[in-house]
Amino acid sequence: MTTRNLDLKRIRPEFMTTTINTAMSTEERFQNLVLRPIIKLQSDLFIEVFKNYITKHKNVFYDLSIEKRIDYISNAIHKDMKFRNGIKGMVIGLFTLEEYKLYIQNSSALNKRMMNIAKECIIDNVQVINLESKALTAV
């Protein structure tokens, strides 16, 4: 294994709660072994990228109710191709060559899984995003 591959795998957080078994589909296995650790590693970056997205879209996010914020995040992830492709690139860039070869065999299904996990990552941090915006306006 190349140094790059070893380094990429070494920096990923481990998921002790993820069970891998023979009944899993290839996509589910890839999701649990590759996508989840990479998205966890990149979660802070995703939050900053989303905050920048909010700023570029005139901060309307901060005026929305919690339910509407979740819809806003979902629309950003699923309908804004520029934002979606940026998130996708942040994940794919941390694949090993072998992982990339697996990914391209079924990229459509894996992209859906990737975007859903990334969306949940951002949604889980809605409160953090809101608190940071209040701290900035208080200054």
LINMO-V44682 format. One record per helix or strand. SS is the DSSP state (H for helix, E for strand). FROM is the first residue (numbers start at 1). TO is the last residue. Records with the same first field share a line. If there is no record, write none. Layout:
SS: FROM-TO ; FROM-TO
This chain:
H: 3-11 ; 26-56 ; 60-63 ; 66-79 ; 81-92 ; 97-105 ; 107-123 ; 126-138
